[in-house]
């Protein structure tokens, strides 16, 4: 999501932006690497690798050449260690509890300060959503967020719309099973019985299908236990079944494109349950807010998440604060993790 950060910062400062380099996604779904799935999903690995800049609808103002050897420049690392505002807002709120609650250990930079430099460089720019970065009046911030809403290539969006229309109303989940099966030492592991109870409470209408985005099609036995009694549709199987020809006609057909389809179909669901600490889940939350104004969040109850659950499996805050990250102690224990663990309610991060 570094692209949308660059675009938003260029709009905030009224400047062009230059993106130094990008690396193709390096992690295909786990099942794609297994021989038994080769015949069906081989195209994901055999296709030319796509870049974010080739899949996102990038606005104008991007430069492809720049002189970086200038004397009057500022260089920053660890984007999540800062937030941007204006001198007027700093004068009004600095030192107050609302300023400190938004900052949470981060350093403030103002538009006026940044405008003094001929060039502003950033590294380590991992943010799932730029709402975490800007402390602005609501009207200004909403306009800035609107300018960087996620829009993918039209052909991908159209295919997602077609599938969405054919499926109709649905629930959705993103369950990155390789995380739960690989991080048990960090309270981040699978409890099939608890997960099953959770989805039964979350998805109350058994007539509505559950679309499942997962990297673990090879773990159908576990997944079947979790979703026992539900009409489950695995998104990747759906795409490579009924819509295989349409997928093959896209300009790019690697796993990045397939994941975008997963994101779009999960985002359009009536209710969505995600994987805590997954960037993909964070992007789905972002899409749900941008396109459908859905601000609720649900996570599979691993050993950390369950600490915030009521007896009826609702996630509830355990402390007070101005913003979401102040009210849920487990979800954000440092500013670094807040930057990407989940999406916050955009309106709660703006000043009225």
C-alpha angles and dihedrals in degrees: 000000000000089000095064089046091055092047094048092048090050089053092045091053096032092238140121119259133223122203110209102202143327135207124212116248106278101200121073119189111285094243093056090068093057120096095226090063095045098098094051102036103024091113089070091065099032096052122093110271115255127218127218090246089059095051104039124073096242117198124227125273094074116133124205097195129045140162106237094175097089126132099220102063138120123217123198133182131198100031091201089066092069141051129199128228140138133271090247093055093044090053090050101043110020110124094018124117092249091054092048092045092055094042097048094180096328127126120243122233121186130213090239092055094049093046089063091072127078090214133021117197128193133188131181089033100169110153123143090204132013092221085088091059105050125069101189144134110287097249093050094044094047090052090050093049091046090055091061103039111144113265119168129200110302094240091056092046091050093051090050090049091051093051091044092053092048094049096044123192112007147157120232142200136190108206113174094195095182088067094052092045094046108042105052093133088066098053087260105120143115125278104179097191093049093044090050093051089049097054091045088057094043098046106049101169110071091189091068114083122238114226110210124205109192143148091215111073085144090067097064092138092061093042091049090056092051094048098036110155095018129109098243125195117187105215096215091051090048093051093047092044116044095009101038094113092049091049091050090054093060117105091239121036105173127117093273089068092045090052091052089055088051090051094049095047093047091047093056094055123115089235129010131198117195144184114266112237093018117129090208090057088049091054090049089053088050093051091048091055096042097046107024104022090236110154102168119107133202128185132188104259107250119168092283100042092048089064088070096046127109122220089268091053098256118145107237132180118256100196140028129258146129097259136040092254090056093054102049110058096186096052099055120025095155138018091249093061093042090063094071114004096093143335121270126216101274094215092056091059094056131082115242 
